Amino acid sequence: MPRQARNVLTATKLRNLIRTGEPVAVSDGGGLTLTISKKGYASWVLRYRIGGKRKEITIGPYADYPLAEARDAAEGLRRRVGASEDVGALKQQQRASDAAGEHPETFADLAKVWFKRTQTERLKHPEVVWRVFRNWINPRLGGMALSDIRGFHIVECLEAIKEGGAPTVMNDARRYIRSVFAYGVSLGYLTSDVSVAITHRQVGVTERSRDRALSLEETNK
């Protein structure tokens, strides 16, 4: 299937459509669409596919997103969809968090939101994951403001876990910390992910099969 042409609209055409005020949906290509409601409200949406399903996410009103800005916003969302992020679902989660009064300021706050919304229903024993936070991660990072955490804080936390006699839990903790930060970026609670550069090669141990069996015991320390 040939790739759909992009950037097909012009500012003049959009102004004329908005001035007319007739309900319509016009595509700029690549899923970016301007919709005008019966009341004349003009807004941009991005239509996309993920997992074979058609979805869409609202970018914002035309008044806030002229054509060039809407294209930039759409391109950023397309890249995230290309990385298998369901941007619309994440935005719904953010709205649900806001409605529930969830405005994470510390790492522990964000970890709790991440855990509740991504782990509790997915895992058979989610409490095993939370023990890693409760016993190992939150005592060092939990009380820190998200904006204050730097890479060396995370490394120090992981090294402390290793020195505390739980090297395999350190591997789990690194994965969980990275997941929490990635979730925070996706929902707009963070503007950058300071954990992304901390790799297994830098901070991690090579596990043997028996090590993984022991890690659940270690989380109960």
N, CA and C of each residue as an Amber inpcrd file, in Angstrom:
protein
   663
   0.8470000  -1.1870000   0.0000000   0.0000000   0.0000000   0.0000000
   0.8900000   1.2460000   0.0000000   0.7010000   2.1530000  -0.9500000
   1.5360000   3.3490000  -0.9970000   1.3150000   4.2170000   0.2280000
   2.3850000   4.8970000   0.6550000   2.2890000   5.7740000   1.8060000
   1.4300000   6.9890000   1.4910000   0.5570000   7.3130000   2.4340000
  -0.3430000   8.4420000   2.2360000   0.4630000   9.7470000   2.2100000
   0.1110000  10.6240000   1.2560000   0.7890000  11.9200000   1.1670000
   0.5300000  12.7280000   2.4290000   1.5340000  13.5070000   2.8360000
   1.4000000  14.3440000   4.0200000   1.5270000  15.8170000   3.6530000
   1.1150000  16.6660000   4.6070000   1.2160000  18.1180000   4.4410000
   0.4460000  18.6100000   3.2160000  -0.7880000  18.1290000   3.0930000
  -1.5900000  18.4690000   1.9120000  -2.4540000  19.7050000   2.1310000
  -2.6390000  20.1140000   3.3840000  -3.4590000  21.2840000   3.6560000
  -2.6280000  22.5620000   3.5710000  -3.3120000  23.6820000   3.4460000
  -2.6500000  24.9880000   3.4780000  -3.3350000  25.8530000   4.5230000
  -2.6180000  26.8360000   5.0180000  -3.1900000  27.7360000   6.0220000
  -4.3980000  28.4760000   5.4700000  -4.3490000  28.8280000   4.1890000
  -5.4680000  29.5420000   3.5680000  -6.7210000  28.6840000   3.5360000
  -6.5570000  27.4080000   3.1570000  -7.7100000  26.5080000   3.1040000
  -8.3190000  26.3290000   4.4920000  -7.4640000  26.2230000   5.4930000
  -7.9750000  26.0390000   6.8500000  -8.7430000  27.2660000   7.3280000
  -8.2080000  28.4310000   7.0580000  -8.9120000  29.6550000   7.4620000
 -10.2710000  29.7530000   6.7950000 -10.3390000  29.3790000   5.5360000
 -11.6180000  29.4220000   4.8170000 -12.6160000  28.4350000   5.4060000
 -12.1410000  27.2380000   5.7530000 -13.0280000  26.2360000   6.3340000
 -13.5580000  26.7070000   7.6870000 -12.6940000  27.2740000   8.4900000
 -13.0930000  27.7310000   9.8180000 -14.0460000  28.9230000   9.7120000
 -13.7800000  29.7890000   8.7510000 -14.6570000  30.9450000   8.5480000
 -16.0490000  30.4810000   8.1280000 -16.1240000  29.4450000   7.3180000
 -17.4170000  28.9070000   6.8800000 -18.1840000  28.3120000   8.0540000
 -17.4470000  27.5980000   8.9340000 -18.0650000  27.0590000  10.1320000
 -18.8740000  25.8060000   9.9390000 -18.7900000  25.1880000   8.7530000
 -19.5400000  23.9640000   8.5120000 -18.8150000  22.7760000   9.1560000
 -19.5630000  21.8350000   9.7540000 -18.9130000  20.6570000  10.3410000
 -18.2220000  19.8310000   9.2600000 -16.9670000  19.4990000   9.4930000
 -16.1970000  18.7880000   8.4910000 -14.9670000  18.1840000   9.1460000
 -14.3830000  17.2010000   8.5100000 -13.1000000  16.6280000   8.9320000
 -12.2150000  16.5580000   7.6980000 -11.0830000  17.2420000   7.7430000
 -10.1770000  17.2700000   6.5900000  -8.8140000  16.7640000   7.0250000
  -8.2090000  15.9550000   6.1690000  -6.9480000  15.3200000   6.5110000
  -5.7600000  16.0610000   5.9150000  -4.7190000  16.1650000   6.7180000
  -3.4440000  16.7010000   6.2380000  -2.5120000  15.5740000   5.8310000
  -2.9920000  14.3350000   5.9540000  -2.1760000  13.1660000   5.6300000
  -1.5010000  12.5980000   6.8600000  -1.1980000  11.3060000   6.8000000
  -0.5260000  10.6660000   7.9140000  -1.3510000  10.5930000   9.1770000
  -2.6620000  10.6850000   9.0520000  -3.5390000  10.5930000  10.2180000
  -3.8890000  11.9120000  10.8560000  -3.1630000  12.9870000  10.5260000
  -3.4590000  14.3000000  11.1210000  -4.7080000  14.8750000  10.4780000
  -5.7060000  15.1770000  11.2960000  -7.0110000  15.6000000  10.7950000
  -7.5390000  16.7920000  11.5800000  -8.0440000  17.7810000  10.8570000
  -8.7230000  18.8980000  11.5030000 -10.2200000  18.6210000  11.4690000
 -10.8440000  18.6830000  12.6310000 -12.2880000  18.4810000  12.7100000
 -12.9520000  19.7820000  13.1440000 -14.0750000  20.0850000  12.5230000
 -14.8570000  21.2650000  12.8860000 -16.2330000  20.7750000  13.3100000
 -16.6250000  21.1110000  14.5340000 -17.8880000  20.6410000  15.0800000
 -19.0500000  21.4700000  14.5410000 -20.2590000  21.0410000  14.8880000
 -21.4540000  21.7710000  14.4690000 -21.4820000  23.1860000  15.0400000
 -20.8120000  23.3770000  16.1580000 -20.7640000  24.7100000  16.7770000
 -19.5730000  25.5270000  16.2810000 -18.8520000  24.9740000  15.3090000
 -17.7440000  25.7140000  14.7390000 -16.4190000  25.5750000  15.4700000
 -16.3240000  24.6220000  16.4020000 -15.0810000  24.4270000  17.1560000
 -14.1090000  23.6040000  16.3150000 -12.9280000  24.1490000  16.0680000
 -11.9290000  23.4790000  15.2300000 -10.8410000  22.8760000  16.0990000
 -10.5610000  21.5940000  15.8810000  -9.5860000  20.9020000  16.7110000
  -8.8400000  19.8590000  15.8840000  -7.5970000  19.6330000  16.2750000
  -6.7660000  18.6270000  15.5900000  -6.8240000  17.2900000  16.3200000
  -6.8730000  16.2120000  15.5420000  -6.7310000  14.8690000  16.0980000
  -5.7250000  14.1120000  15.2400000  -5.0850000  13.1310000  15.8500000
  -4.2200000  12.2220000  15.0960000  -4.8420000  10.8450000  15.1330000
  -5.1260000  10.3110000  13.9660000  -5.6680000   8.9650000  13.8500000
  -4.5200000   8.0030000  13.5510000  -4.4990000   6.8870000  14.2630000
  -3.3820000   5.9670000  14.1290000  -3.8650000   4.5360000  14.3570000
  -2.9990000   3.5950000  14.0660000  -3.2850000   2.1910000  14.3080000
  -2.2450000   1.6220000  15.2680000  -2.6860000   0.8060000  16.1880000
  -1.7710000   0.0840000  17.0530000  -2.4110000  -1.2550000  17.3960000
  -1.6480000  -2.3090000  17.2290000  -2.2040000  -3.6400000  17.4420000
  -3.3230000  -3.9620000  16.4870000  -3.2770000  -3.3520000  15.2810000
  -4.3110000  -3.6050000  14.2860000  -5.6080000  -2.8560000  14.5200000
  -5.6690000  -2.0430000  15.5790000  -6.8910000  -1.3110000  15.9000000
  -6.7450000   0.1700000  15.5470000  -7.8200000   0.7500000  15.0540000
  -7.8370000   2.1740000  14.7510000  -8.1270000   2.9680000  16.0170000
  -7.3040000   3.9790000  16.2550000  -7.4950000   4.8220000  17.4330000
  -7.2150000   6.2630000  17.0480000  -7.5020000   7.1660000  17.9650000
  -7.1780000   8.5690000  17.7160000  -6.9080000   9.2760000  19.0390000
  -6.1590000  10.3520000  18.9510000  -5.8370000  11.1610000  20.1100000
  -6.0110000  12.6230000  19.7350000  -6.6190000  13.3830000  20.6220000
  -6.7930000  14.8140000  20.3840000  -5.4910000  15.5450000  20.6560000
  -5.0540000  16.3440000  19.6850000  -3.8480000  17.1580000  19.8570000
  -4.1980000  18.4680000  20.5470000  -5.2400000  19.1280000  20.0680000
  -5.6630000  20.3690000  20.6850000  -6.3880000  21.2620000  19.7140000
  -6.9110000  22.3900000  20.1740000  -7.6790000  23.2950000  19.3210000
  -6.7900000  23.9920000  18.2860000  -7.3900000  24.3240000  17.1690000
  -6.6640000  25.0200000  16.0970000  -6.1110000  26.3520000  16.6010000
  -6.8210000  26.9860000  17.5210000  -6.3610000  28.2710000  18.0410000
  -5.0060000  28.1450000  18.7280000  -4.7310000  26.9790000  19.3250000
  -3.4590000  26.7550000  20.0110000  -2.4290000  26.0800000  19.1060000
  -2.9120000  25.4230000  18.0610000  -2.0340000  24.6760000  17.1670000
  -2.2820000  25.0830000  15.7150000  -1.6720000  26.1690000  15.2690000
  -1.7070000  26.4680000  13.8330000  -1.0980000  25.3010000  13.0570000
  -1.1960000  25.3450000  11.7620000  -0.8450000  24.1910000  10.9310000
   0.5610000  23.6510000  11.2250000   1.5590000  24.5080000  11.2550000
   2.9410000  24.0400000  11.4550000   3.1070000  23.3740000  12.8180000
   2.5260000  23.9790000  13.8690000   2.6340000  23.4130000  15.2030000
   1.8970000  22.0840000  15.3070000   0.7560000  21.9800000  14.6310000
   0.0030000  20.7220000  14.6430000   0.8090000  19.6150000  13.9780000
   1.4840000  19.9440000  12.8900000   2.3170000  18.9420000  12.2170000
   3.4600000  18.4770000  13.0990000   4.0810000  19.4140000  13.8100000
   5.1660000  19.0400000  14.7180000   4.6620000  18.1220000  15.8270000
   3.5140000  18.4700000  16.3950000   2.9460000  17.6470000  17.4630000
   2.5880000  16.2580000  16.9480000   2.0240000  16.2000000  15.7440000
   1.6390000  14.9130000  15.1550000   2.8580000  14.0470000  14.9020000
   3.9410000  14.6550000  14.4540000   5.1440000  13.8780000  14.1720000
   5.7120000  13.2720000  15.4440000   5.6940000  14.0350000  16.5300000
   6.1530000  13.4940000  17.8010000   5.3060000  12.3220000  18.2580000
   4.0010000  12.4200000  18.0710000   3.1050000  11.3240000  18.4400000
   3.3140000  10.1150000  17.5360000   3.5460000  10.3370000  16.2510000
   3.7940000   9.2220000  15.3300000   5.0350000   8.4370000  15.7380000
   6.0720000   9.1570000  16.1700000   7.2910000   8.4610000  16.5990000
   7.0090000   7.5810000  17.8060000   6.1910000   8.0760000  18.7130000
   5.8540000   7.2810000  19.8940000   5.0210000   6.0620000  19.5210000
   4.0810000   6.2460000  18.5960000   3.2880000   5.1100000  18.1200000
   4.2060000   4.0960000  17.4400000   5.1820000   4.6010000  16.6780000
   6.1400000   3.7140000  16.0270000   6.9590000   2.9080000  17.0110000
   7.0860000   3.4140000  18.2340000   7.7960000   2.6970000  19.2970000
   6.8240000   1.8680000  20.1370000   5.6310000   1.6280000  19.5860000
   4.6040000   0.7670000  20.2030000   3.9360000   1.3800000  21.4190000
   3.9410000   2.7130000  21.5190000   3.1920000   3.3770000  22.5830000
   1.7730000   3.6560000  22.1110000   0.8120000   3.2850000  22.9170000
  -0.5750000   3.6400000  22.6280000  -0.8220000   5.0080000  23.2460000
  -0.5180000   6.0530000  22.4940000  -0.5350000   7.4150000  23.0380000
  -1.9160000   7.8250000  23.5370000  -2.9530000   7.3620000  22.8630000
  -4.3030000   7.7050000  23.2950000  -4.6400000   7.0800000  24.6360000
  -4.2600000   5.8170000  24.8200000  -4.5350000   5.1370000  26.0860000
  -3.7720000   5.7860000  27.2250000  -2.5250000   6.1940000  26.9580000
  -1.7350000   6.8520000  27.9880000  -2.3580000   8.1870000  28.3990000
  -2.8870000   8.9080000  27.4200000  -3.5210000  10.1840000  27.7460000
  -4.7640000   9.9590000  28.5970000  -5.5120000   8.8900000  28.3050000
  -6.6810000   8.5730000  29.1190000  -6.2740000   8.2360000  30.5470000
  -5.1440000   7.5260000  30.6790000  -4.6640000   7.2020000  32.0090000
  -4.2760000   8.4690000  32.7730000  -3.6680000   9.4090000  32.0500000
  -3.2890000  10.6580000  32.7020000  -4.5280000  11.4050000  33.1800000
  -5.5610000  11.4300000  32.3490000  -6.8000000  12.0990000  32.7540000
  -7.4040000  11.4260000  33.9710000  -7.3580000  10.0680000  33.9830000
  -7.8890000   9.3300000  35.1250000  -7.0910000   9.6480000  36.3780000
  -5.7670000   9.7500000  36.2150000  -4.9150000  10.0880000  37.3530000
  -5.2340000  11.4820000  37.8670000  -5.4060000  12.4310000  36.9470000
  -5.7290000  13.7950000  37.3440000  -7.0770000  13.8560000  38.0460000
  -8.0520000  13.1060000  37.4960000  -9.3870000  13.0970000  38.0900000
  -9.3650000  12.5040000  39.4910000  -8.4390000  11.5600000  39.6950000
  -8.3350000  10.9250000  41.0110000  -7.4570000  11.7260000  41.9630000
  -7.0000000  12.8820000  41.4990000  -6.1640000  13.7160000  42.3450000
  -4.7360000  13.2460000  42.4370000  -4.2980000  12.4470000  41.4620000
  -2.9440000  11.9210000  41.4750000  -2.0240000  12.8940000  40.7460000
  -1.2100000  13.5870000  41.4970000  -0.2380000  14.5070000  40.9270000
   1.1210000  14.1900000  41.5380000   1.7610000  13.1470000  41.0330000
   2.9940000  12.6800000  41.6690000   4.0910000  13.7370000  41.6890000
   4.6410000  13.9380000  42.8580000   5.7430000  14.8820000  43.0240000
   7.0430000  14.1730000  43.3980000   6.9270000  13.0690000  44.1210000
   8.1120000  12.3110000  44.5060000   8.1780000  11.0200000  43.6970000
   9.3400000  10.3620000  43.7560000   9.4730000   9.0860000  43.0580000
   8.4730000   8.0680000  43.5930000   8.2900000   8.0310000  44.9100000
   7.3410000   7.0770000  45.4910000   5.9290000   7.3240000  44.9780000
   5.5390000   8.5910000  44.8160000   4.2170000   8.9230000  44.2710000
   4.0530000   8.3390000  42.8770000   5.0550000   8.5860000  42.0180000
   4.9670000   8.1190000  40.6350000   5.0150000   6.6020000  40.5700000
   5.8380000   5.9860000  41.4100000   5.9180000   4.5230000  41.4250000
   4.5750000   3.9140000  41.7930000   3.8780000   4.5460000  42.7210000
   2.5680000   4.0380000  43.1430000   1.5570000   4.1190000  42.0010000
   1.5670000   5.2370000  41.2640000   0.6610000   5.3740000  40.1250000
   1.0050000   4.3450000  39.0590000   2.2940000   4.2170000  38.7370000
   2.7360000   3.2280000  37.7410000   2.3110000   1.8260000  38.1450000
   2.5250000   1.4720000  39.3990000   2.2110000   0.1330000  39.8750000
   0.7160000  -0.1450000  39.7830000  -0.0800000   0.8000000  40.2360000
  -1.5300000   0.5990000  40.2560000  -2.0950000   0.4510000  38.8480000
  -1.5630000   1.2480000  37.9090000  -2.1680000   1.2880000  36.5840000
  -1.5570000   0.3100000  35.5920000  -0.3930000  -0.2440000  35.8990000
   0.2470000  -1.1390000  34.9180000   0.5700000  -2.5270000  35.4480000
   0.5450000  -2.7210000  36.7570000   0.9970000  -4.0010000  37.2920000
  -0.0700000  -4.7920000  38.0340000  -0.9490000  -4.1250000  38.7370000
  -1.8420000  -4.8470000  39.6490000  -2.7640000  -5.8350000  38.9490000
  -3.2240000  -5.5100000  37.7510000  -4.1230000  -6.4250000  37.0430000
  -3.3790000  -7.3290000  36.0730000  -2.1620000  -6.9560000  35.7230000
  -1.4060000  -7.7270000  34.7350000  -0.6920000  -8.9190000  35.3510000
  -0.2480000  -8.7800000  36.5810000   0.5680000  -9.8100000  37.2090000
  -0.2530000 -10.6910000  38.1450000   0.1410000 -11.9550000  38.2320000
  -0.5250000 -12.8750000  39.1440000  -0.1700000 -12.5500000  40.5800000
   1.0740000 -12.1240000  40.8150000   1.5230000 -11.7880000  42.1630000
   2.1740000 -10.4060000  42.1590000   1.3860000  -9.3520000  41.9810000
   1.9630000  -8.0080000  41.8900000   2.6710000  -7.5710000  43.1730000
   2.3030000  -8.1920000  44.3090000   2.9270000  -7.7950000  45.5650000
   4.4290000  -8.0670000  45.5620000   4.8680000  -9.0280000  44.7410000
   6.2920000  -9.3230000  44.6520000   7.0430000  -8.1180000  44.0930000
   6.4480000  -7.4740000  43.0880000   7.0650000  -6.2810000  42.5100000
   7.0890000  -5.1470000  43.5360000   5.9770000  -4.9580000  44.2430000
   5.9270000  -3.8370000  45.1730000   6.8930000  -4.0140000  46.3370000
   7.2010000  -5.2570000  46.7120000   8.1780000  -5.4700000  47.7750000
   9.5330000  -4.8900000  47.4110000   9.8850000  -4.9530000  46.1240000
  11.1680000  -4.4040000  45.6910000  11.1880000  -2.9000000  45.9340000
  10.0680000  -2.2400000  45.6540000   9.9790000  -0.8070000  45.9200000
  10.0040000  -0.5320000  47.4220000   9.1780000  -1.2560000  48.1470000
   9.0370000  -0.9880000  49.5810000  10.3330000  -1.2530000  50.3480000
  11.0090000  -2.3560000  50.0220000  12.1720000  -2.7700000  50.8050000
  13.4990000  -2.2350000  50.2960000  13.5600000  -1.9300000  48.9960000
  14.8660000  -1.6240000  48.4230000  14.9430000  -0.2570000  47.7310000
  13.9420000   0.0900000  46.9480000  14.0380000   1.3160000  46.1390000
  13.5670000   2.5400000  46.9010000  12.3660000   2.4840000  47.4490000
  11.7940000   3.6740000  48.0880000  12.5700000   4.1800000  49.3020000
  13.2160000   3.3230000  50.0880000  14.0030000   3.8650000  51.1880000
  15.0840000   4.8510000  50.7470000  15.5500000   4.7530000  49.5040000
  16.5780000   5.6670000  49.0000000  16.0180000   6.7220000  48.0480000
  15.1140000   6.3190000  47.1510000  14.6210000   7.2490000  46.1290000
  13.2200000   7.7720000  46.4110000  12.4710000   7.0490000  47.2010000
  11.0420000   7.3360000  47.3410000  10.7090000   8.7500000  47.7510000
  11.4670000   9.3050000  48.6800000  11.1470000  10.6360000  49.1820000
  11.6980000  11.7750000  48.3580000  12.4320000  11.4630000  47.3010000
  13.0450000  12.5090000  46.4810000  12.0500000  13.0850000  45.4850000
  12.0920000  14.3980000  45.2970000  11.2740000  15.0220000  44.2550000
  11.7380000  14.5220000  42.8970000  10.8080000  14.2900000  42.0060000
  11.1530000  13.7640000  40.6840000  12.1750000  14.6470000  39.9780000
  12.0280000  15.9540000  40.1340000  12.9120000  16.8870000  39.4400000
  14.3250000  16.8980000  40.0160000  14.4950000  16.3310000  41.2090000
  15.8140000  16.3400000  41.8540000  16.6360000  15.0870000  41.5660000
  16.0090000  14.0400000  41.0700000  16.7130000  12.7690000  40.8850000
  17.6420000  12.8430000  39.6850000  18.8800000  12.4370000  39.9090000
  19.8830000  12.3660000  38.8470000  20.3450000  10.9240000  38.6920000
  21.0470000  10.6740000  37.6150000  21.5040000   9.3160000  37.3450000
  22.3120000   8.7220000  38.4790000  23.1630000   9.5240000  39.1130000
  24.0120000   8.9780000  40.1700000  23.2020000   8.5560000  41.3880000
  22.0460000   9.1930000  41.6060000  21.1790000   8.7540000  42.7010000
  20.6810000   7.3240000  42.4400000  20.3080000   7.0630000  41.2000000
  19.8160000   5.7310000  40.8460000  20.9300000   4.7070000  40.9630000
  22.1110000   5.0400000  40.4710000  23.2520000   4.1220000  40.5630000
  23.5680000   3.8130000  42.0240000  23.5720000   4.8370000  42.8780000
  23.8430000   4.6170000  44.2990000  22.7950000   3.7030000  44.9290000
  21.5560000   3.8770000  44.5370000  20.4800000   3.0180000  45.0430000
  20.7120000   1.5680000  44.6350000  21.0380000   1.3600000  43.3700000
  21.2490000   0.0030000  42.8650000  22.4770000  -0.6410000  43.4990000
  23.5390000   0.1200000  43.6520000  24.7410000  -0.4200000  44.2780000
  24.4670000  -0.8040000  45.7270000  23.6370000  -0.0200000  46.4090000
  23.2900000  -0.3410000  47.7890000  22.5140000  -1.6510000  47.8720000
  21.6550000  -1.8910000  46.8910000  20.9120000  -3.1530000  46.8550000
  21.8820000  -4.3210000  46.6870000  22.8400000  -4.1530000  45.7950000
  23.8300000  -5.2050000  45.5630000  24.6500000  -5.4590000  46.8140000
  25.1090000  -4.3880000  47.4440000  25.9240000  -4.5230000  48.6530000
  25.1170000  -5.0810000  49.8080000  23.8100000  -4.8990000  49.7640000
  22.9450000  -5.4340000  50.8060000  22.6730000  -6.9170000  50.6640000
  23.2760000  -7.5400000  49.6690000  23.1600000  -8.9830000  49.5040000
  22.0700000  -9.4430000  48.5820000  21.5920000  -8.5400000  47.7110000
  20.5030000  -8.9070000  46.7950000  20.8620000  -8.5280000  45.3620000
  21.9000000  -9.1460000  44.7750000  22.3300000  -8.7470000  43.4270000
  21.2870000  -8.9900000  42.3520000  20.5260000 -10.0740000  42.4480000
  19.5210000 -10.3160000  41.4140000  18.3470000  -9.3490000  41.5390000
  18.0430000  -8.9410000  42.7800000  17.0000000  -7.9380000  42.9620000
  17.4410000  -6.6140000  42.3620000  18.7520000  -6.3400000  42.3730000
  19.2490000  -5.1190000  41.7540000  18.8620000  -5.0650000  40.2800000
  18.9460000  -6.1930000  39.5900000  18.5410000  -6.2200000  38.1830000
  17.0610000  -5.8860000  38.0270000  16.2340000  -6.4820000  38.8890000
  14.7980000  -6.1820000  38.8410000  14.5550000  -4.7120000  39.1400000
  15.2480000  -4.1930000  40.1530000  15.0540000  -2.8000000  40.5540000
  15.4050000  -1.8480000  39.4200000  16.4710000  -2.1330000  38.7010000
  16.8560000  -1.2640000  37.5770000  15.7540000  -1.2450000  36.5250000
  15.1940000  -2.4200000  36.2170000  14.1120000  -2.4820000  35.2230000
  12.8820000  -1.7190000  35.7100000  12.5380000  -1.8870000  36.9770000
  11.3520000  -1.2150000  37.5080000  11.5390000   0.3010000  37.5120000
  12.7140000   0.7550000  37.9260000  12.9790000   2.1960000  37.9530000
  12.8720000   2.7800000  36.5570000  13.4370000   2.0970000  35.5660000
  13.3630000   2.5880000  34.1940000  11.9160000   2.6120000  33.7120000
  11.1260000   1.6090000  34.0930000   9.7180000   1.5770000  33.6890000
   8.9460000   2.7340000  34.3030000   9.2260000   3.0390000  35.5560000
   8.5420000   4.1530000  36.2300000   8.8750000   5.4690000  35.5480000
  10.1510000   5.6960000  35.2420000  10.5290000   6.9480000  34.5870000
   9.9410000   7.0430000  33.1830000   9.9640000   5.9440000  32.4260000
   9.3880000   5.9600000  31.0760000   7.8970000   6.2610000  31.1380000
   7.2140000   5.7030000  32.1280000   5.7860000   5.9600000  32.3100000
   5.5450000   7.4250000  32.6340000   6.3940000   7.9820000  33.4920000
   6.2560000   9.3890000  33.8600000   6.4340000  10.3150000  32.6780000
   7.3720000   9.9880000  31.7950000   7.5770000  10.7920000  30.5860000
   6.3740000  10.6750000  29.6650000   5.8790000   9.4560000  29.4920000
   4.7530000   9.2320000  28.5860000   3.5070000   9.9880000  29.0130000
   3.2990000  10.1270000  30.3290000   2.1110000  10.8160000  30.8350000
   2.3440000  12.2980000  31.0720000   3.5540000  12.7630000  30.8130000
   3.8180000  14.1830000  30.9470000   4.1960000  14.6350000  32.3400000
   4.4090000  13.7010000  33.2650000   4.8350000  14.0830000  34.6030000
   6.3140000  14.4510000  34.6230000   7.0600000  13.9560000  33.6470000
   8.4850000  14.2350000  33.5180000   8.7750000  14.6820000  32.1000000
   9.7760000  15.5140000  31.9450000  10.1640000  15.9530000  30.6020000
  11.3190000  15.1350000  30.0480000  12.0260000  14.4010000  30.9120000
  13.1360000  13.5730000  30.4470000  13.2830000  12.3750000  31.3690000
  13.9890000  11.3700000  30.8760000  14.1800000  10.1220000  31.6100000
  15.6480000   9.9870000  31.9930000  15.9800000  10.2530000  33.2530000
  17.3820000  10.2070000  33.6800000  17.8730000   8.7760000  33.8570000
  16.9720000   7.8000000  33.7940000  17.3700000   6.4010000  34.0000000
  17.7490000   5.6970000  32.7100000  17.4360000   6.3180000  31.5630000
  17.5620000   5.5990000  30.3010000  18.9940000   5.2080000  29.9920000
  19.9710000   5.9690000  30.4800000  21.3750000   5.6680000  30.1640000
  21.9880000   4.6410000  31.1040000  21.2510000   4.2230000  32.1250000
  21.7960000   3.2670000  33.0870000  21.5040000   1.8550000  32.5930000
  22.4990000   1.2290000  32.0070000  22.3270000  -0.0670000  31.3680000
  22.7460000  -1.2020000  32.2920000  22.3900000  -2.4020000  31.8860000
  22.7800000  -3.5920000  32.6440000  24.2960000  -3.7260000  32.6800000
  24.9560000  -3.3140000  31.6170000  26.4160000  -3.4150000  31.5870000
  27.0450000  -2.5180000  32.6360000  26.4410000  -1.3580000  32.8500000
  26.9760000  -0.4250000  33.8410000  26.6440000  -0.8560000  35.2650000
  25.3980000  -1.2200000  35.4780000  24.9370000  -1.6040000  36.8170000
  24.0660000  -2.8450000  36.6690000  24.6340000  -3.9810000  36.9380000
  23.8640000  -5.2100000  36.8100000  24.7510000  -6.4140000  37.0330000
  24.1210000  -7.5630000  37.2540000  24.8600000  -8.8100000  37.4170000
  24.2850000  -9.8270000  36.4530000  25.1260000 -10.7610000  36.0430000
  24.6730000 -11.8510000  35.1790000  24.0630000 -12.9200000  36.0500000
  22.8360000 -13.2770000  35.7520000  22.1150000 -14.2310000  36.5810000
  22.2270000 -15.6370000  36.0240000  22.3020000 -16.5730000  36.9250000
  22.1710000 -17.9750000  36.5620000  20.7550000 -18.4100000  36.8910000
  20.3330000 -19.5360000  36.3880000  18.9480000 -19.9590000  36.5750000
  18.5680000 -20.0500000  38.0430000  19.5030000 -20.5320000  38.8930000
  19.1540000 -20.6520000  40.3090000  19.0550000 -19.2970000  40.9970000
  19.7850000 -18.2980000  40.4510000  19.6980000 -16.9610000  41.0210000
  18.2860000 -16.4170000  40.9380000  17.6410000 -16.6010000  39.7940000
  16.3050000 -16.0640000  39.6150000  15.3270000 -16.7090000  40.5890000
  15.5370000 -17.9970000  40.9130000  14.6590000 -18.6420000  41.8740000
  14.8170000 -18.0390000  43.2620000  16.0140000 -17.5090000  43.5450000
  16.2790000 -16.9420000  44.8640000  15.7700000 -15.5110000  45.0100000
  15.5400000 -14.8490000  43.9070000  15.2330000 -13.4150000  44.0030000
  13.9480000 -13.1310000  44.7610000  12.9610000 -14.0140000  44.6990000
  11.7200000 -13.8050000  45.4340000  11.9720000 -13.8640000  46.9280000
  12.9080000 -14.7040000  47.3300000  13.2650000 -14.7480000  48.7430000
  13.9440000 -13.4430000  49.1580000  14.7830000 -12.9260000  48.2680000
  15.5090000 -11.7120000  48.5890000  14.5640000 -10.5300000  48.7780000
  13.4770000 -10.5090000  48.0460000  12.5620000  -9.3680000  48.1560000
  11.8520000  -9.3280000  49.5020000  11.8740000 -10.4390000  50.2290000
  11.2180000 -10.4760000  51.5280000  12.1320000 -10.0260000  52.6650000
  13.3630000  -9.6600000  52.3400000  14.2780000  -9.2210000  53.3940000
  13.7770000  -7.9610000  54.0720000
